[in-house]
């Protein structure tokens, strides 16, 4: 499963279309809060789990997507306006979180949703 379209709809939402023609609209906040990098989500090393301490500080630009790039044939790397760029969203992970969050809406329907 691969995304064939990934685009910013407005300052708060992105649109993802997959190769099976399923379409999702995600909020940037939701996407950033599910960043899979070790600094955000933690990691497991030698069967020990390390979880980062959640920060209550909202950094300027935290939820503003600056750019997106395909990584190999398996992931999407996102860069945020606050400089965070270590989150690499594997396509299977991205598809899973799309399904958990968003109804299948085309970009125009998302704009009309309010």
NULO-916530 format. One line per 5 residues: their letters; for each residue x, y, z of N, C-alpha, C, O. Coordinates in Angstrom, 1 decimal, padded with zeros to 4 digits. Example, Ala and Ser with C-alpha at 12.3 -4.5 7.8 and 13.67 -1.06 7.14 Angstrom:
BEGIN
AS) 013.2,-005.7,007.8,012.3,-004.5,007.8,013.2,-003.3,007.8,014.2,-003.3,008.5  012.8,-002.2,007.1,013.7,-001.1,007.1,012.9,000.0,007.9,013.4,001.1,008.0
//
This chain:
BEGIN
XXXXX) 000.8,-001.2,000.0,000.0,000.0,000.0,000.9,001.2,000.0,001.8,001.4,000.8  000.7,002.2,-000.9,001.4,003.4,-001.1,000.5,004.6,-001.3,-000.5,004.5,-001.9  000.9,005.7,-000.7,000.2,006.9,-001.0,000.5,007.4,-002.4,001.7,007.4,-002.7  -000.5,007.8,-003.1,-000.2,008.4,-004.4,-000.4,009.9,-004.4,000.0,010.6,-005.4  -000.9,010.4,-003.4,-001.1,011.9,-003.2,-001.0,012.2,-001.8,-001.7,011.6,-000.9
XXXXX) -000.3,013.3,-001.5,-000.2,013.8,-000.1,-000.1,015.3,-000.2,000.9,015.8,-000.8  -001.1,016.0,000.2,-001.0,017.5,000.1,-001.7,018.2,001.2,-002.6,017.7,001.9  -001.1,019.4,001.4,-001.7,020.3,002.4,-003.0,020.9,001.9,-003.0,021.5,000.8  -004.1,020.8,002.7,-005.3,021.4,002.3,-005.4,022.8,002.7,-005.8,023.7,001.9  -005.0,023.0,004.0,-005.1,024.4,004.6,-004.1,024.3,005.7,-003.3,023.4,005.8
XXXXX) -004.1,025.3,006.6,-003.2,025.4,007.7,-003.3,024.4,008.8,-002.5,024.2,009.7  -004.4,023.6,008.7,-004.7,022.6,009.7,-004.9,021.2,009.3,-004.9,020.3,010.1  -004.9,020.9,008.0,-005.3,019.6,007.5,-004.4,019.2,006.3,-004.0,020.0,005.5  -004.2,017.9,006.1,-003.6,017.3,005.0,-004.5,016.3,004.4,-005.4,015.7,005.1  -004.3,016.0,003.1,-005.1,015.0,002.3,-004.2,013.9,001.9,-003.1,014.2,001.4
XXXXX) -004.6,012.7,002.1,-003.8,011.5,001.6,-004.7,010.6,000.8,-005.8,010.2,001.2  -004.2,010.3,-000.4,-004.9,009.4,-001.3,-004.0,008.2,-001.5,-002.8,008.4,-001.8  -004.5,007.0,-001.4,-003.7,005.8,-001.5,-003.9,005.1,-002.8,-004.9,005.4,-003.6  -003.1,004.1,-003.1,-003.1,003.4,-004.4,-004.3,002.5,-004.6,-004.6,002.0,-005.7  -005.1,002.3,-003.5,-006.4,001.6,-003.6,-007.6,002.6,-003.7,-008.7,002.2,-003.6
XXXXX) -007.2,003.9,-004.0,-008.2,005.0,-004.1,-008.9,005.4,-002.8,-009.9,006.2,-002.9  -008.5,004.9,-001.7,-009.1,005.4,-000.4,-008.4,006.7,-000.1,-007.2,007.0,-000.3  -009.3,007.7,000.4,-008.8,009.0,000.6,-009.1,009.4,002.1,-010.1,009.0,002.6  -008.2,010.1,002.7,-008.3,010.5,004.1,-007.9,012.0,004.2,-007.0,012.5,003.6  -008.5,012.6,005.2,-008.2,014.0,005.6,-007.7,013.9,007.0,-008.5,013.4,007.9
XXXXX) -006.5,014.3,007.3,-006.0,014.3,008.7,-005.7,015.7,009.2,-005.3,016.5,008.4  -005.8,015.9,010.5,-005.4,017.2,011.0,-003.9,017.1,011.2,-003.3,016.0,011.5  -003.2,018.2,011.1,-001.8,018.2,011.3,-001.4,018.0,012.7,-000.4,017.4,013.0  -002.3,018.4,013.6,-002.1,018.1,015.0,-002.0,016.6,015.3,-001.2,016.1,016.0  -003.0,015.9,014.7,-003.1,014.5,014.9,-001.8,013.8,014.3,-001.2,012.9,015.0
XXXXX) -001.4,014.2,013.1,-000.3,013.7,012.5,001.0,013.9,013.3,001.8,013.0,013.5  001.2,015.1,013.8,002.4,015.4,014.6,002.4,014.7,015.9,003.4,014.2,016.4  001.2,014.6,016.6,001.1,014.0,017.9,001.4,012.5,017.8,001.6,011.8,018.8  001.4,011.9,016.6,001.7,010.5,016.4,003.0,010.3,015.7,003.2,009.3,015.0  003.9,011.3,015.8,005.2,011.2,015.2,005.9,009.9,015.7,006.0,009.7,016.9
XXXXX) 006.4,009.0,014.8,007.0,007.8,015.3,008.4,007.8,015.7,009.0,006.8,016.0  009.1,009.0,015.7,010.5,009.0,016.0,010.7,008.7,017.5,009.8,008.8,018.3  012.0,008.3,017.8,012.3,008.0,019.2,012.1,009.1,020.1,011.8,008.9,021.3  012.4,010.3,019.7,012.2,011.5,020.6,010.7,011.7,021.0,010.5,012.2,022.1  009.8,011.4,020.1,008.4,011.6,020.3,007.7,010.3,020.9,006.9,010.4,021.8
XXXXX) 008.0,009.2,020.3,007.3,008.0,020.6,008.0,007.0,021.5,007.5,006.1,022.1  009.3,007.3,021.7,010.2,006.4,022.5,010.7,005.3,021.6,010.5,005.3,020.4  011.4,004.3,022.3,012.0,003.2,021.5,012.3,002.1,022.5,012.3,002.2,023.7  012.6,000.9,021.9,012.9,-000.3,022.7,014.3,-000.7,022.2,014.6,-000.9,021.0  015.2,-000.8,023.2,016.6,-001.2,023.0,016.9,-002.3,023.9,016.8,-002.2,025.1
XXXXX) 017.3,-003.5,023.4,017.7,-004.6,024.2,016.5,-005.0,025.2,016.8,-005.2,026.4  015.3,-005.0,024.7,014.1,-005.3,025.4,013.8,-004.4,026.6,013.0,-004.7,027.4  014.4,-003.2,026.5,014.1,-002.1,027.5,013.4,-001.0,026.8,013.8,-000.6,025.7  012.3,-000.6,027.3,011.5,000.4,026.7,011.8,001.8,027.3,011.9,002.0,028.5  012.1,002.7,026.4,012.4,004.1,026.8,011.3,005.0,026.2,011.0,005.1,025.0
XXXXX) 010.6,005.7,027.1,009.6,006.7,026.7,010.0,008.1,027.1,010.5,008.3,028.2  009.9,009.0,026.1,010.2,010.4,026.4,009.3,011.0,027.4,008.1,010.7,027.4  009.7,012.0,028.1,008.9,012.7,029.0,008.1,013.7,028.1,008.6,014.5,027.4  006.7,013.7,028.2,005.9,014.6,027.4,006.1,016.0,027.9,006.1,016.3,029.1  006.3,016.9,026.9,006.5,018.3,027.2,005.2,019.0,027.1,004.4,018.8,026.1
XXXXX) 004.9,019.8,028.0,003.7,020.6,028.0,003.8,021.9,027.3,002.8,022.7,027.2  005.0,022.2,026.8,005.2,023.5,026.1,004.9,023.3,024.6,005.3,022.4,024.0  004.1,024.3,024.1,003.8,024.3,022.7,004.8,025.2,022.0,004.7,026.4,022.1  005.6,024.6,021.2,006.6,025.4,020.4,006.0,026.0,019.2,005.1,025.3,018.6  006.3,027.2,018.9,005.8,027.8,017.7,006.1,027.0,016.4,007.2,026.6,016.2
XXXXX) 005.1,026.7,015.6,005.2,025.9,014.4,005.1,024.4,014.6,005.3,023.7,013.6  004.9,024.0,015.8,004.8,022.5,016.1,003.8,021.8,015.2,004.1,020.7,014.7  002.7,022.4,015.0,001.6,021.8,014.2,001.5,022.4,012.8,000.5,022.3,012.1  002.6,023.0,012.3,002.6,023.5,010.9,003.5,022.7,010.1,004.7,022.8,010.3  003.0,022.0,009.1,003.8,021.2,008.2,004.5,022.1,007.2,004.0,022.9,006.5
XXXXX) 005.8,021.9,007.2,006.7,022.6,006.3,007.0,021.9,005.0,007.0,022.5,003.9  007.1,020.6,005.1,007.5,019.8,003.9,007.3,018.3,004.1,007.2,017.8,005.2  007.3,017.6,003.0,007.1,016.1,003.0,008.0,015.5,001.9,007.9,016.1,000.8  008.7,014.4,002.2,009.5,013.8,001.1,009.3,012.3,001.3,009.2,011.7,002.3  009.3,011.6,000.1,009.3,010.1,000.1,010.6,009.6,000.5,011.7,010.1,000.0
XXXXX) 010.7,008.6,001.3,011.9,007.9,001.8,011.9,006.5,001.1,011.1,005.7,001.5  012.8,006.3,000.2,012.9,005.0,-000.4,011.5,004.7,-001.1,010.9,005.5,-001.7  011.1,003.5,-000.8,009.8,003.0,-001.4,008.9,002.6,-000.2,008.1,001.7,-000.4  009.1,003.2,001.0,008.5,002.6,002.2,007.9,003.7,003.1,007.2,003.3,004.1  008.3,005.0,003.0,007.9,005.9,004.0,007.8,007.3,003.5,008.2,007.7,002.4
XXXXX) 007.3,008.2,004.4,007.2,009.6,004.2,007.9,010.3,005.3,007.5,010.1,006.5  008.8,011.2,005.0,009.5,012.0,006.1,008.8,013.4,006.1,008.7,014.1,005.1  008.4,013.8,007.3,007.8,015.1,007.4,008.7,016.1,008.1,009.4,015.7,009.1  008.6,017.3,007.7,009.4,018.4,008.4,008.4,019.4,008.8,007.5,019.8,008.1  008.5,019.8,010.1,007.6,020.8,010.7,008.3,022.1,010.9,009.5,022.2,010.9
XXXXX) 007.5,023.1,010.9,008.0,024.5,011.0,008.8,024.8,012.2,009.7,025.7,012.2  008.7,024.0,013.3,009.5,024.2,014.5,010.9,023.5,014.3,011.7,023.6,015.2  011.1,022.9,013.1,012.4,022.3,012.9,012.5,020.8,013.1,013.4,020.1,012.7  011.4,020.2,013.7,011.4,018.8,013.9,011.3,018.1,012.5,010.4,018.4,011.7  012.2,017.1,012.3,012.2,016.4,011.0,012.7,015.0,011.1,013.1,014.4,010.1
XXXXX) 012.6,014.4,012.3,013.1,013.0,012.4,012.0,012.0,012.3,012.3,010.8,012.4  010.8,012.4,012.2,009.7,011.4,012.1,009.6,010.9,010.7,009.3,011.6,009.7  009.8,009.6,010.5,009.6,008.9,009.3,008.4,008.0,009.4,008.5,007.0,010.1  007.4,008.3,008.7,006.1,007.6,008.8,006.1,006.5,007.7,005.9,006.7,006.5  006.4,005.2,008.1,006.3,004.1,007.2,004.9,004.1,006.7,003.9,004.4,007.4
XXXXX) 004.8,003.7,005.4,003.5,003.7,004.7,002.4,002.9,005.5,001.3,003.3,005.6  002.8,001.7,006.0,001.8,000.9,006.8,001.4,001.6,008.1,000.2,001.5,008.4  002.3,002.3,008.7,001.9,003.1,009.9,001.0,004.2,009.5,000.0,004.5,010.2  001.4,005.0,008.5,000.6,006.1,008.0,-000.8,005.6,007.7,-001.8,006.3,008.0  -000.9,004.5,007.0,-002.2,004.0,006.6,-003.1,003.7,007.8,-004.3,003.9,007.9
XXXXX) -002.4,003.1,008.8,-003.1,002.7,010.0,-003.7,003.9,010.7,-004.8,003.9,011.2  -002.8,004.9,010.9,-003.3,006.1,011.6,-004.3,006.9,010.8,-005.2,007.6,011.4  -004.3,006.8,009.5,-005.3,007.4,008.6,-006.7,006.8,009.0,-007.6,007.5,009.2  -006.7,005.5,009.0,-007.9,004.8,009.3,-008.5,005.0,010.7,-009.7,005.0,010.9  -007.5,005.3,011.6,-008.0,005.5,013.0,-008.6,006.9,013.2,-009.4,007.1,014.1
XXXXX) -008.1,007.9,012.4,-008.6,009.2,012.6,-009.7,009.7,011.7,-010.7,010.2,012.1  -009.5,009.5,010.4,-010.3,010.3,009.4,-011.3,009.5,008.6,-011.1,008.3,008.2  -012.4,010.1,008.4,-013.4,009.6,007.5,-012.8,009.8,006.1,-012.0,010.6,005.9  -013.2,009.0,005.2,-012.7,009.1,003.8,-013.4,010.3,003.1,-014.6,010.2,002.8  -012.7,011.4,003.0,-013.3,012.6,002.4,-012.3,013.1,001.3,-011.1,013.1,001.5
XXXXX) -012.9,013.6,000.3,-012.1,014.3,-000.7,-011.7,015.7,-000.2,-012.4,016.2,000.7  -010.7,016.4,-000.7,-010.3,017.7,-000.2,-011.4,018.7,-000.2,-011.5,019.5,000.8  -012.3,018.7,-001.2,-013.4,019.7,-001.2,-014.4,019.4,-000.1,-014.9,020.4,000.5  -014.6,018.2,000.2,-015.5,017.8,001.2,-015.0,018.2,002.6,-015.7,018.6,003.5  -013.6,018.1,002.8,-013.0,018.5,004.0,-013.1,019.9,004.2,-013.3,020.4,005.4
XXXX) -013.0,020.7,003.2,-013.1,022.2,003.4,-014.5,022.6,003.8,-014.7,023.5,004.5  -015.5,021.8,003.2,-016.9,022.2,003.5,-017.3,021.6,004.9,-018.4,022.0,005.4  -016.5,020.8,005.5,-016.9,020.1,006.7,-016.9,021.1,007.9,-017.5,020.9,008.9  -016.2,022.2,007.7,-016.3,023.3,008.7,-015.0,023.4,009.5,-015.0,024.3,010.4
//
